[in-house]
């Protein structure tokens, strides 16, 4: 199999083995999109936003796939919902991309408003950048980088303690489901790629 086909098979297995796994559906949607399978990718992103209605990046990619398949009216509704989510949460990059797509469809993006924190969830003043973080701009920062490398620093700069804890739980599932041996460099790369997808890091 090609590398892309191998990745599709891996993420498909993850989404099938755990249908409630938003990361599995989101990651599968991304690789299907990369393969030009926009109709199936749209279905995966739609499932992602069913599981996590605050996942602004998933709304963006869902709309892109809907546009590619000619489902313009559905894309317009997705963009309206996605913009509201991204704006409410302060997810600036997805909001900008959604606004760009709205403009391409002749839609007028709403004026951005000051992001507000999810009621009662956050207790800090750190702005977590993970799409779907329940605390948003009132998250608690990690005490320090979780790994002594560039990725660890990226996590520390952009991801809150709650989302990192969620990843640690998800990471165990990834290791078990993918049978990853983290002493192997390729397996470590697969693990890191899952982590980046889950946390919304690029």
Secondary structure, 3 states (H helix, E strand, C coil): CCHHHHHHHHHHHHHHHCCCCHHHHHHHHHHHHHCCCHHHHHHHHHHHHHHCCCCHHHHHHHHHHHHHCCCHHHHHHHHHHHHHHHHHHCCHHHHHHHHHHHHHCCCCCCCCCCCCCCCCCCCCCECCCCCCCCCHHHECECCCCCCCCHHHHHHHHHCEHHHHHHHHHHHHHHHHHHCCCCCCHHHHHHHHHHHHHHHCCC
